[in-house]
Amino acid sequence: MRLVRRRGATQGRRAPRAAGQALRYSDSAMPGQQTSDPTQFQQRLSELASRLRFSLESGHIWLGEQRMLLMHGASIEALRKELIDSLGIVRARGVLTRIGFASGARDAAWARELYPQASDTELLGMGPMLHTLEGIVHARADAMTMDIARGVFDGEFTWESSYEADVHCHLYGVADEPACWMQVGYASGYSTTLMGRLVLFRETTCRAAGAACCHIVGRTADEWPDAAEQIRLLEPDSIAEAILRLQAEVRSLRRSLERDTASEEIVGRAPAVVRAWELVRKAAPSQVTVLLLGETGVGKEMFARALHAASTRAQAPFVAVNCAALPETLIESELFGVEKGAFTGAHQSRPGRFERAQGGTLFLDEVGELPAQAQAKLLRVLQEGEFERVGDLRTRKVDVRVVAATNVDLERAVAQGAFRRDLYYRLNVYPVVVPPLRERPEDIPELVRHFVDRSCARHGKHVLGVTDRALHALRQYAWPGNVRELENVIERGVILAAQGAHIDLDDLFPSITAVARGRRTAGLGPDGRMLRPDEDAVSAFLDHVARHHVGLDEVESLLIDAAVAKAGGNLSSAARALGITRPQLAYRLKKRAAPVR
């Protein structure tokens, strides 16, 4: 193989392709692309760095749409040592390579979304910049040939100040072979994502092995004669796969066992949820009537089912009925049953919900919607344990525990005469308040995992969870529909997300549009909180100013022109909109040599 040195490269470079077949790094100086001009490189790196935002209020760091972490280097050093000492150097190298590959792939996808108009080589040039910006290594492209259409990739890069090499030397001294495994994985993941085909990098010299700096060579997998050896590093380790399979089996067994326990569907560790569940748990062994209070969608039926499962009636039926969903003319027959011939269409006798729940639990959701006559019959059942079917004179005994739920203020309904006072007192013996989701945001990550698993099983799909940005937005949302709304949103995300991918914000809220073509989500600030429309417009404008390096004079001109145009040329009106006087506006226009009217 013929070796060629270009701009500091030492080895591994093949002869260049035929002219015109691919765009080379040295052929042009495009925005975002690595060049030999240090000043230009620093300017482009600064532009990229301007997208790094620190949200001191929420404790988040954002690089565009990606959440970043500022970590002590010692923590990465400790992780490397733990992996090598516990798994051995071969498996540790594989784990770190795969971590780097995943990181590079995410950065490449982010760069493509952030700069949709950039060329492929421009996007490739952002890889070394991101590596530099993230504090891993100072990366420099020495030579590069890339042609996605023809599947050509051939490049050389130099790394200076490699943190991974320094860490390895500090832990184990000078190595016998290159040790920048995570960084090599990053370069492969980044280039593979852009190319749409597997690109493998090899470190030819390494600072950890005594070289002055590190040097890597990248080609498509079919160009490497020993590609199989490198590909094995990107494949999940057999031991890791076995552990994951065992974990999945354990989770499956645990869930099958938990179906018989009281709290199978009670997900969350927020204090308000824990208090509510503790009240339900204490009431379970007794026969007391429980009234569950809370907004629509908070999971009152889940608490009712958990109460039933923890009670002595767990082996008997659990029957649920939504009182608000039944027509007023049918509520009594649905609850208490009907005798044949009681009314037109009653061709046969049939039991009601109370009889079907004999020995078990009857859950009356939206009990506040019951009409007056049904309220009277319900009170009799609660007090005497007896009732009559519609059209029947025979009294029937029933042994049923009633759990009621409502999202209305029953006390106010009593005051307004819409609900029986005696029934209210009979139901309100043991009230339990189920908190709304907005008061328990710390439970959202666990609920998301729970609903992702459930939806994946339901739809036969595999996704990797939600992105950091999406999870942060989920935690900031007010959730008027509570847990039910969250479950529906996650199910939609599972359906829309690609197989084996993460659920992104667009999958969760497809109606939200992107602005500024940088996938900065409309309605969300840099820290993920919901913005007012005017805040979002300002944020998009500031992004435009930063991206295009618009000067202060240009910004002023844009504002003045927009105000004058909106005022239809009326300078007095435009001045009021800008918060200045008409003479001040006229002076600024005159200074720009614009005609004053």
N, C-alpha and C positions, 0 to 999 in steps of 0.2 A: 504494500500500500504506500502510495506517495504521500508524504507529509508536507504540509504547507504552513508557514508561519505568516500570520497577518495581525498587525497591531498588537503585538505582545503574545500571540498564541504560541505555544511551545510544541504541541503535537496533537495528532488525532484528526487533523483537517484533511478532507479529501479534495481532489481537484474540483474547481468550480464547474457548475453545469453550463450548458450551452447558453450563449447570450440570448436574452429575450425570453427565456423559458421561466424565469422566476425573478421576483423583486428582491434585491439584496440590500442589506443594511447600509452598505457604503454608497449605494446608488442615489440616495436622496436624503433629505432632512425633513421628516414629516412630524407633525405634532404628536407627542407621546412616544416617539421612536428614539432609541439610543443613538447618539452621534458622538463624534470626536470632539465637539465643542463643549468644554466643561461648563461654560456659562449657560449655554442653551439647555444642557442637561439639568443644571440646577434650577433653571426657570420652570422646566416641565415637571421636575420633581416637586417644586414648591407648589405648583398648581394642583398636583395630586394631593399633596399634604394639606392643602386648604380644605379638602373634604373631610379631614379628621376633626371630629367635634367631641367636646367633653361636656356632658350634661351633669353638672355638679349637683343639681337638685335630685336627680334620680340615680346617680352613681353609674351612668352608662358612658361608654366610649363608642362612637360610631365612625366608621370609615365608609362614607356613603350609606349604603343600606345594610352593611355588615356590622354586627356588634363585635368589638375588639376587647382584648384584655391586656392590661398593663401588669406584667408579672415580674417577679424577681427572677433574674437569670439562674439563681441558685435552685429554684424549684424545677426548672428544666434539667439542670444538672442532677438533681436528686432522682428525677424520673428516669433519666438515662441509666444511672447506676442501678436503680431498682430493677429495671428491665434486663440489663445485662447480667446482673448477679443472680436473678431468679430464673430467667429463661435461657441464658447462654447468649453468646455474641451473635450467633446466626439468627436465632428467632428474634432477638432484640432488634437486629438490623432490619428484619422484615417488618416488625411492628412500626418502627420509626419511619421506614420508607413509605409504608401505607398511610401513616398519619400525614406525612409531607405531601403525598400524592393527593389526598383528599383536600388538603389546604390549598394546593395549587389549582386544583379543579374548581374550587369555589371562587378563588380570586379571578380566574379566567372568565368564569360565567358572569361574575360581578362586573369585570371590566367591559365585557361585551354589552351588558345591559346599560352601563353608565355612559358608554361612548358608542351608541348604535351606528353612528356615521363613520367611525374610524375604520381604516383598512386593517387587514389581517396582520400586516407587519407592524402597524402602529400599536395594535393590541398586544402583539408579542413583545414590543419594546416596553410595555408597561410592567411586564413580569419582573425584570430586574429592578425596576423602580419600586414596585411593591415590596420586593424582598429587602431593598435598602430601607424603605420607609418603615417597615415592620421591625427593623433593628436586627435582622438575622445576619446579614452579610452585605458588603458593598459589592454589588454585581455590575459587571461591565461586559457588553457584547463585543467580541473580537471579530467575528465574521458570521454571516447568517444568510442562508438561502431558504426561502419558504414559498411553496406553491401548492395551495390546498387542492386546486382542481386536478393537478397531476400527482398529488400525494407525495410531494418532495419536501423534505425537511432535513437540513444539514446545518448545524451551527456549533460555534465554540464560544464559551463564556469564561471570564476570569472572575474569581471571587477573592476579595480582599477582606481582612478582618472577620473571618468566619467565626461566629460564636460557637457553632457546633464543634469545629475543630479545636478551638481553645478549651472547651469543656472536656472533650475527650482526652486531650493532653494533660489537663489538670487532674483527671481521675486516674488515668492509666499510663501516663508518660507517652513517649513517642511511639506511634503505632507502626505496625508493619505494612499496613495498607490504608487506603483512604477511608475516612470515617464520617464524612458529611452526609450521612444516609438520609436524614430528613430533608435536607436541602436538595439532594438529587431527586428524591421523590416529588418534592414541590415542582421542580423544573419539568419533570415528566408529566405530572398532573396538569400543569398549566398549559404546556405545549400540546398534550393529547386532546384537551378540551377544545383548543382553538382549531387543531387540524381535523378533528373528527375521526382520527385513527391513532393507534398507539404509537407514541414517541418515547423512546428510552434514552436516558442520559447515563453517561459513565464518567466518573471522576478519574482523570488521568494522573493528576498530581494533587497532593493534599498537604495543607499546612500541618495537620495532625501527624503526618508521616515525615515531617522535617522539611517540606518545601517552603519557599518564601510565600507562596499564595496557592490557592486552589484553582484548578482548571478543569472544566467539564466539556464533553463533546456529546451532542445529541443528534440522533437519527431516528427514522422510522424503524419499527421493530424488524421489518423484513430486511433491513440493511445491516443488521448485526448478525454475524454468524453464530454467536452464542446467546441469542436473545432469550432462549428458554430459561437459562440460568437467572437472568434479570427478571423475567416475567414471574418466576416463582416467588420472588420477593413481594410482588404485588398481589399474590393470591393469598386468601385467608389461610392461616396456619391450621393444620389438621387438629391440633390440640385445642386451639381457640374455637374451632367449629364444634368440636365435641362438647366443650364447656357450654357453648351457646345452645346446643341441642338439649343438653341436660337442664339448663336454666329454663328453656321453653317448656320442657316436660314438667319441671317442678311447678312453673306458673300454672300450667294447665291442670295439674293435680290439685294445686292449692285452690284454684277457682272452682273446680268441681266439688271440693270439700266445703268451700265457703258458700256454695249455693244453699247449704243446709244451715248456715249460721245466720245470725240476726242482721249483721251489718254488711251483707254482701254488696249492696248498692250504695252504702253510705260512704262516699269518697270525700276525704278532706280532713284536715287537722286544724282548721281555724278554731279559735276558742269558742265562737258562737255555735259552730257545728258540733263541737265536742259537748258543749252544755246541753244542746238540744237532744243529742243522742243519749246522753247520760240520763236525762229525764225520761226518754222513751224506754231505755233499758230498765229503769227502776219500776216503771209502770207495767212492763210486760208480764210479770208473773201474776198480777192482780187481774180483776175483772172490771176495773174502772173504765168508764167511757173517756176516751182521749179526744181532745179537740186540737187539731193541727192548724196553726195560723201562719199565714205567709202569702207573699205575692204569687201570682200565676207563674208556674214554671220553676219554682224553687226546689221541687222534689218532695212534695208532701206525700204523694203516693208511695215513694220509695221508703219514707219513714214509716208509713202505715204497714207496708209489707215487712219491713224489718221488725216492727213491733209484733206482728203476727208470728213471724218466724221464731222470735225469742220467747213466745208465750207457750202456755200449756196446750193451746189450741193449734199448734203448728201443723199437726197431721190432718186437721180438718180443713174444709175449703176456705179460701180467701176470695171474697166476691167484691168487686169494685163497681161502683155506679157513679156516673157524673150527672148530678141532678140538674145541672144547667143545660145538658144536652138532650133532655127528654121533653117532649111536648107536655104542656100542663095537663092535658086530658088523659095522658097515658102514665103519668108519674105514679099514681096510686096502684094501677094494675101492675106496673113494673116492679114496684117495691113489695106489694102485699099479695100479688097474684089475682087471678080472675076466675070466676065460675062460668061454666058454659051457659050461654044465653043471657049473660049479665048486660050486654049491649050488642048492638048490631056489629057483626063480624066476630063475636066471641063464640066460635063454633065448638070449642072444647075448653075444658078447664086446664089451667096451667099454674104452676107455682110461681111466686114472685122471688125477688132477690133474697128476702129474709129466709124463706124456706130453703133456698139453694145454699145458703150460708150456714145451715143448721150445724151447731157444734163448733163453728169456726168464727171468722171475723167478716163483718160487712163494713166496707169503706164507702162512706157517703161523701163524695167530693162535691164542692160548691153547695154545701147544705143550706146556705143562706138563700138559695134560689127556690126552695120548696114553697109551694102555695099553702095557704092557710089550712085547708082541709088535710093535706098530707102532713103538715106540721102537727096537727092534733093527733093523728094516728101514730106518728113517730113517737110522740111523747108517751102515748099509752104503751107502746112496745118497750120503751126504755124503762118505764116505771113498773109495768105489770108482766112484761114478757109474753104478751098475747096480742092477737089481732084477728081481723076477719078479711077474707078475700073480698074483692069487689063483686057484689051480687050474691054473697053468701051470708047466711045468718049464723053459721057455726064458728065459734071461737076456737082458734088454734094457738097452742103454746109453742114457743120457740126459744131456743137457747143460743143466742147470738151476741157476740161482743161488737159494739158499734164504735168505729173510729170515724170521726167527722173531720172535715177540712173546709176551710173557706178563705177567700182572699178579700172579703168585705168586713167592715167593722160591724159585727153583730150587735154590739151595745148601741151603736147609733141606729141600726135598723130597728131595734126594740123601741128606742125613743120615738122613732118615726112611725111606729105601728106596723112595720112591715114584717116583723118577726115576733113570735110569741115569747113573752118574758119568761114564762115557766119552762119552756123548752130550752131557752138560752141558758138558764141556770142549771138545767139538767145536763146540757152538753158541756158546759164550761167548768165541769168539776176538776179536770186535769188539763189545762191548756199548755201547749208546747209551741213556741215560736220558731219557725224554720227561717234562718236568715237569708236575705237576698244575696245574690252572687257578688254584687258590687261591694258588699261589706266583708267579703272573704276572698280578696284577690290572691292571697297566698295559696289558695287551693286550686287556682286555675291550671298551673302546670300539671298537677296530679290528675285533675279532671280531663285535661287535654290528652294525656297519655292513655287514660282509661277509655275515652271515647274513640281515640285513634285505633286502639286494639280492637274495640268492639266493631267499629265500622270496617276495618280491614277484614275481620272474620266474616262479617255479614256480606261483604261484596267480593270476597276472594281476592283481595289485593294486598300488596305489601308496600308500605311507605315508611320512611325513616323518621317520622315525626314532623314537627314544624320548625321553621327557621327561627333564629334568635329574634329577628325583626318582627316576624309574625307573632311570636309568643309575647313579645313586649307590647305589641299593639292590642293583643287579646287581653292583657292585664290592665290596659288603660281604658278599654271600652266600658261603658256604663252597664251594659247587659240588661235592657228593660225586660227581655224575655227570660232572663235568668238562666238556670242550668239547661233548661229545655232548648233555649235559643243557642247556647254554646254547643250542645250536642248536634243540633241541626247544622250549624256552621262547620263543625269538624267533619261531619259526614259528607257535606258538600266538598270540603277540601280534599278528603280522601278520594272522592270520585274524580275530581278535576286534576289532581296531582299525577305526575307521570309515575309509572311503576318503578319502585326502588328509589324514588327521589324524595326530597323534603317537600312539605306543604308550605307554599309561600303565601304572602299576604294576598296576592291576586287570586289565589285559589279559594281563600276563605271569604273574601269580599269582592267578587268579580265586578260588581257595579262601580267600585272605586276606580277612577281613571288615573293614569300616570301623567305627570306634568314635567315640563322641561326636558322630556325625552331622556331623563336620567333615572327614571323609575323612582323618583322621589314621590312617594305616595300622597295623592291629594287627600287632605284632611288629617295628615299625620306630620308632626314636627320631627326634627332630627333626633329627638329622644323618644319618639314613638307615641307621644301624647296626642290626643285629638286637638286639632287646631280649628279656630274660627276661619271662615272663608277668607277674610281679609288677611289673617296671619299667614295662611297658606300662599296667598298671592305674593306677599312680601318675601316669604322664604324662597319661592321660585325665582323672584326677581333678583334676590341676593345671590342665588346660585348662578344665574345668568351673568351677573356682574363679575363674580369671582372666576367663572370659567373662561370668559372672554377678555378678562383684564380691562374692563371698562373703567376709565378714569373718572374722577369726581366731576370735572367739567362736562364730560359726556353724559353722566347721570343727570346733572342739572339741566342740560339741554333736552334730554328725553322727557323729563318731568314738565318742563316749560311747554314744549311742543304738544305734549298730551293734554295739558290743562287748557291751552289756547284752542286746540282742536275741539275739545269737549265743550268749551264755552262758545263755539261757533265764531271765533275771532273776537269776541268781546273781552278786551283786556281787563276791564274792571272785574268781571265775573271770574276770569282766570286767576287774577291776583288774589281774590278772596279764597278761591279753592286752594291756592298755594300757601295761604296764610301770610301774604306780604301785601304791601300797598301797590297801587297802580304805578306810581313813579318808580318804585323799586323794580317792578317787572319791566317797565319801559327801558330802564337803564340796562338791565341784563340783555334785553333784546338788541339794544343799540350796540352794546359791547360785542355782540355776535354779528354785527353788521347786518341785522335783519330789519326789514321795514317795520315801522311803528305805526299802528292805525289808531 
